[in-house]
């Protein structure tokens, strides 16, 4: 080598690199983020993210459309239910300016031919739809022994009541749906088929309605959803039963506030809005665990409402106290007394459907109805999942 330093004179230090403006611009561009470059290098991840967000958007749109397009059950807001005039001196017709809703029927089906009974049969039932110990003669266990078909005192008594008083039957359940009623409502949801199975076999021309009440807005501010909602009287066929169960599925035990509830509004809705048939046997059964609201002379009004309806239409109002205590709610007792019905408390929520069945018929045939209940249902219990 010639000893010449081609990089300049030696100074003992490293040379300072010199960059042009073009080189600096290229470095800046190389470190800048580019969406196109990112998508090109990670296209699988971007495609997955796009698919996920599209699915979420479609789901939200579907749910929103379902909610806004679903037809709700009737809900009565308290602002639409002004209190009726003082009931102490007013006869029932004055409470209903347009009169109770009634529907004419051509006539009930004949029990002898089965009428509109469901096509499916159940063991222990003859062609009249009554248990065999009512409609037939001697049986292995001795019931009916010693006489013509149905010649068993219990069978004769119940059949006479059905033939004379229950050619057509309208029953409306009025029930508390606040939070404390959770267990009872679950049983009613699960076993409403039991009720319809027993009642429609005894009285084929049966309709059932439901009224659910909670409390007025001013007393249930935090949890308020509705005061009263209802489904009008519906025939006890497959379509009617599905409608009733749909109402129950959409009714949750929730809310509540203070102790008294809107019992008066519930009973008033049952009387005014159920669509009672003109010549039917009319029965309202109220069950809950709290008394009616006492404000504005509320207790006197509900007692008078029950008395007037019973006196003017022959309808029956019975009450079941589900508090589980040993003393019946005095308010329920007085409502039933005025409505010509029965009252009791229920300690076992699993017996609610049995109690409702028994309350449809007069007290003196309760043992007969109890026997029918056992014969029809046997040991297997219907639920919503069992057709």
C-alpha positions in Angstrom: 0.0 0.0 0.0 1.1 3.6 -0.7 0.2 4.9 2.7 -2.3 7.2 1.3 -5.5 7.5 3.4 -8.3 7.7 0.8 -10.9 8.6 3.4 -9.1 11.8 4.4 -6.5 12.5 7.0 -6.3 10.5 10.1 -7.7 12.4 13.1 -8.2 9.5 15.6 -11.9 9.7 15.3 -14.5 7.8 13.1 -15.7 9.7 10.1 -19.1 11.4 10.4 -21.5 9.9 7.9 -23.0 12.4 5.5 -26.6 11.7 4.2 -28.3 13.5 1.4 -31.8 14.9 1.8 -33.1 12.2 -0.5 -31.7 9.5 1.8 -33.4 11.1 4.8 -36.7 11.3 3.0 -36.5 7.6 2.1 -35.8 6.7 5.7 -38.9 8.7 6.9 -41.1 7.1 4.3 -39.8 3.6 5.3 -40.9 4.1 8.9 -44.3 5.6 8.2 -47.4 3.4 8.8 -49.4 2.5 5.7 -53.0 1.0 5.8 -52.5 -0.5 2.4 -49.2 -2.1 3.4 -50.8 -3.4 6.7 -53.7 -5.0 5.0 -51.4 -6.5 2.4 -49.1 -8.0 5.0 -52.0 -9.1 7.5 -54.9 -9.6 5.2 -56.2 -12.7 7.1 -56.6 -10.8 10.3 -58.3 -7.9 8.7 -60.7 -10.3 6.9 -61.6 -12.1 10.1 -62.3 -8.8 11.9 -64.5 -7.6 9.1 -66.5 -10.9 9.2 -66.9 -10.6 13.1 -68.2 -7.1 13.0 -70.6 -7.9 10.2 -72.1 -10.8 12.3 -72.5 -8.4 15.3 -74.2 -5.8 13.2 -76.7 -8.3 11.7 -77.5 -9.8 15.1 -78.2 -6.3 16.6 -80.4 -5.4 13.7 -82.4 -8.7 14.0 -83.0 -8.3 17.7 -84.0 -4.7 17.4 -86.5 -5.5 14.6 -87.9 -8.4 16.6 -88.5 -6.2 19.7 -90.1 -3.3 17.9 -92.3 -5.5 15.6 -93.6 -8.0 18.3 -97.2 -7.6 19.1 -97.5 -7.1 22.9 -100.2 -8.3 25.2 -102.7 -5.7 26.5 -101.2 -3.5 29.1 -103.3 -1.0 31.1 -101.6 2.1 32.3 -103.2 3.7 35.4 -103.7 6.9 33.6 -106.1 5.1 31.3 -108.0 3.7 34.3 -109.6 6.6 36.1 -111.3 5.4 39.3 -115.0 4.6 38.9 -117.6 6.6 40.9 -118.2 5.8 44.5 -119.5 2.3 44.7 -121.2 2.2 48.0 -124.5 3.4 46.6 -124.1 2.7 42.9 -125.6 -0.4 41.4 -123.4 -2.4 39.0 -124.8 -1.2 35.7 -123.7 2.4 36.6 -120.1 1.2 36.9 -120.2 0.1 33.2 -121.7 2.8 31.0 -121.5 0.4 28.0 -122.3 -2.7 29.9 -120.0 -5.7 30.5 -118.6 -7.3 27.4 -120.7 -10.4 26.5 -120.6 -12.8 23.6 -123.6 -14.7 22.4 -123.1 -18.5 21.9 -125.4 -20.8 19.9 -125.5 -23.3 22.7 -123.0 -25.6 24.6 -122.0 -28.9 23.0 -123.8 -32.0 24.2 -122.0 -34.0 26.9 -123.4 -37.1 25.4 -121.4 -36.7 22.2 -118.3 -35.3 23.6 -118.8 -31.8 22.0 -115.6 -29.9 21.5 -113.5 -32.1 23.7 -109.9 -32.5 22.7 -109.3 -35.3 20.3 -106.7 -36.9 22.5 -108.1 -39.1 25.3 -106.8 -39.9 28.7 -107.1 -43.2 30.6 -110.1 -43.5 32.9 -112.5 -41.3 30.8 -115.5 -42.6 28.9 -117.1 -41.1 25.8 -118.8 -38.4 27.8 -115.5 -37.1 29.0 -116.3 -37.9 32.7 -114.3 -40.3 34.7 -115.6 -43.9 34.5 -116.6 -43.9 38.1 -119.2 -41.2 37.3 -120.4 -42.6 33.9 -120.4 -46.4 34.4 -121.6 -49.1 36.6 -119.7 -51.6 38.8 -116.0 -51.2 38.9 -113.3 -53.6 40.4 -112.8 -51.4 43.4 -116.5 -51.3 44.2 -117.3 -47.7 43.2 -120.7 -47.6 41.4 -121.4 -51.1 42.6 -125.1 -52.1 42.8 -126.8 -49.8 40.3 -127.0 -48.6 36.7 -124.1 -46.5 35.1 -123.2 -43.6 37.3 -125.2 -44.9 40.2 -122.6 -43.9 42.8 -123.7 -41.1 45.1 -120.6 -39.0 44.4 -120.8 -39.5 40.7 -124.5 -38.6 40.6 -123.9 -35.5 42.7 -121.1 -34.1 40.5 -122.8 -34.9 37.3 -125.9 -33.1 38.4 -124.0 -30.0 39.2 -122.2 -30.0 35.9 -125.4 -30.7 33.9 -127.4 -28.0 35.6 -124.9 -25.2 36.3 -121.8 -25.7 34.1 -123.0 -26.1 30.5 -120.5 -23.3 29.7 -117.8 -22.0 31.9 -115.7 -18.8 32.0 -112.8 -18.6 34.4 -110.4 -15.7 34.9 -107.3 -16.0 37.1 -106.3 -12.6 38.7 -102.8 -12.9 40.1 -100.1 -10.8 41.7 -96.9 -10.8 39.6 -94.5 -9.0 41.9 -91.2 -10.4 43.0 -92.5 -12.4 46.0 -94.7 -14.5 43.8 -91.9 -16.2 41.9 -92.5 -19.7 43.1 -96.2 -19.6 42.6 -95.9 -18.2 39.1 -93.4 -20.8 38.1 -95.9 -23.6 39.2 -98.7 -21.9 37.3 -96.5 -21.7 34.2 -95.5 -25.3 34.4 -98.8 -26.8 35.2 -101.5 -24.8 33.5 -102.0 -27.8 31.2 -103.1 -29.7 34.2 -105.9 -27.2 35.0 -107.1 -27.2 31.4 -107.0 -31.0 31.1 -109.2 -31.5 34.1 -111.6 -28.6 33.5 -112.2 -29.1 29.8 -113.0 -32.8 30.4 -115.6 -31.9 33.0 -116.9 -28.8 31.2 -116.0 -29.0 27.5 -117.3 -25.5 26.7 -114.7 -23.7 28.9 -112.9 -20.4 28.4 -109.9 -19.2 30.5 -108.5 -15.7 30.9 -105.6 -14.3 32.8 -105.0 -10.9 34.5 -101.7 -10.0 36.0 -101.3 -7.0 38.4 -98.4 -5.3 40.2 -98.7 -1.8 41.7 -99.4 1.7 40.7 -96.6 3.8 39.3 -96.4 6.2 42.3 -95.9 3.3 44.7 -93.4 1.3 42.6 -91.1 3.9 41.2 -87.9 1.9 40.9 -89.3 -1.3 39.3 -92.4 -0.1 37.6 -93.3 -1.9 34.3 -97.1 -2.0 34.4 -100.1 -1.8 36.7 -102.3 -4.4 35.0 -102.0 -6.5 31.9 -104.3 -9.3 30.7 -105.3 -11.8 28.0 -109.1 -12.0 27.5 -111.1 -15.2 27.8 -109.8 -17.9 25.4 -111.2 -21.3 24.5 -109.5 -24.2 26.1 -108.2 -25.8 22.8 -104.6 -26.2 21.7 -104.4 -22.7 20.2 -106.0 -21.1 23.2 -103.7 -22.9 25.6 -100.6 -21.8 23.6 -101.8 -18.2 23.8 -102.3 -18.5 27.6 -98.9 -20.0 28.1 -97.3 -17.3 25.9 -98.8 -14.7 28.2 -97.4 -16.6 31.3 -94.0 -17.0 29.7 -93.9 -13.2 29.2 -94.9 -12.5 32.8 -92.1 -12.5 35.3 -92.3 -12.1 39.1 -90.6 -8.8 39.5 -90.8 -5.5 41.3 -93.1 -4.6 44.3 -92.1 -1.6 46.5 -94.4 -1.5 49.6 -96.7 -4.2 50.8 -100.2 -3.4 49.3 -100.6 -4.0 45.6 -103.1 -3.0 42.8 -105.6 -5.8 43.5 -108.6 -3.5 42.9 -107.3 -2.7 39.4 -106.7 -6.4 38.7 -110.3 -7.4 39.7 -111.8 -4.4 37.9 -109.9 -5.3 34.7 -111.2 -8.9 34.9 -114.8 -7.7 35.3 -114.7 -5.1 32.5 -112.3 -6.5 29.9 -112.5 -10.3 29.9 -115.3 -10.7 27.4 -117.7 -12.8 29.5 -120.4 -14.8 27.7 -124.0 -14.1 28.5 -125.1 -17.4 29.8 -121.9 -18.8 31.1 -120.9 -19.7 34.7 -118.6 -16.9 35.6 -115.7 -17.3 38.1 -112.9 -15.1 39.1 -110.1 -16.5 41.2 -107.7 -14.0 42.8 -104.4 -15.3 44.2 -101.6 -13.2 45.8 -99.7 -12.5 48.9 -100.5 -8.8 49.6 -103.7 -6.9 50.3 -105.4 -4.2 48.1 -104.2 -0.6 48.3 -106.2 1.1 51.1 -105.9 4.7 49.8 -108.9 6.7 48.7 -111.3 4.3 50.4 -109.8 1.5 48.3 -110.8 -1.4 50.6 -114.5 -0.3 50.7 -114.5 0.0 46.9 -113.1 -3.4 46.2 -115.5 -5.1 48.7 -118.5 -3.3 47.0 -117.2 -4.2 43.6 -117.1 -7.9 44.5 -120.6 -7.7 46.0 -122.1 -5.8 43.1 -120.7 -8.2 40.4 -121.9 -11.2 42.3 -125.3 -9.8 42.9 -125.9 -8.5 39.3 -124.3 -11.3 37.2 -124.3 -14.3 39.5 -120.5 -14.5 39.1 -118.3 -15.9 41.8 -115.1 -14.4 43.2 -112.8 -16.6 45.3 -109.4 -15.7 46.8 -106.3 -17.7 47.6 -103.8 -16.2 50.1 -100.3 -17.4 49.1 -98.3 -15.8 51.9 -97.8 -19.3 53.4 -98.8 -18.1 56.9 -101.4 -19.5 59.3 -103.8 -16.6 59.1 -105.8 -15.7 56.0 -105.5 -12.1 54.8 -108.6 -10.4 56.1 -109.0 -8.4 52.8 -109.1 -11.6 50.8 -111.6 -13.1 53.1 -114.0 -10.2 52.8 -113.6 -10.1 49.0 -114.6 -13.7 48.7 -117.5 -13.3 51.2 -118.9 -10.4 49.1 -118.2 -12.3 45.8 -120.1 -15.4 46.9 -117.0 -17.5 46.8 -114.4 -19.3 48.9 -111.2 -18.2 50.5 -108.2 -20.0 51.9 -104.4 -19.7 52.3 -101.9 -21.9 50.6 -98.8 -23.3 52.3 -97.6 -25.5 49.5 -97.0 -23.7 46.2 -97.0 -27.0 44.4 -100.7 -27.4 45.1 -101.8 -24.2 43.4 -103.3 -25.8 40.3 -105.2 -28.3 42.4 -106.6 -25.5 44.5 -107.6 -23.6 41.4 -109.5 -26.6 40.1 -111.3 -27.1 43.4 -112.4 -23.4 43.5 -114.1 -23.6 40.1 -116.8 -25.8 41.6 -119.1 -25.5 44.7 -117.6 -26.5 48.1 -120.0 -29.3 48.6 -118.7 -31.3 45.6 -115.0 -30.6 46.4 -114.3 -34.3 47.4 -115.8 -35.4 44.0 -113.7 -32.9 42.1 -110.6 -34.0 44.1 -111.3 -37.6 42.9 -111.6 -36.5 39.3 -108.4 -34.6 39.6 -106.5 -37.7 40.8 -108.2 -40.0 38.2 -107.4 -37.8 35.2 -103.8 -36.8 36.1 -102.7 -39.9 37.9 -99.1 -39.8 39.0 -97.8 -38.1 35.9 -97.9 -34.4 35.9 -98.1 -32.2 32.8 -95.6 -29.5 32.2 -95.1 -27.0 29.4 -92.7 -29.5 27.8 -95.1 -32.4 27.9 -97.9 -32.3 25.4 
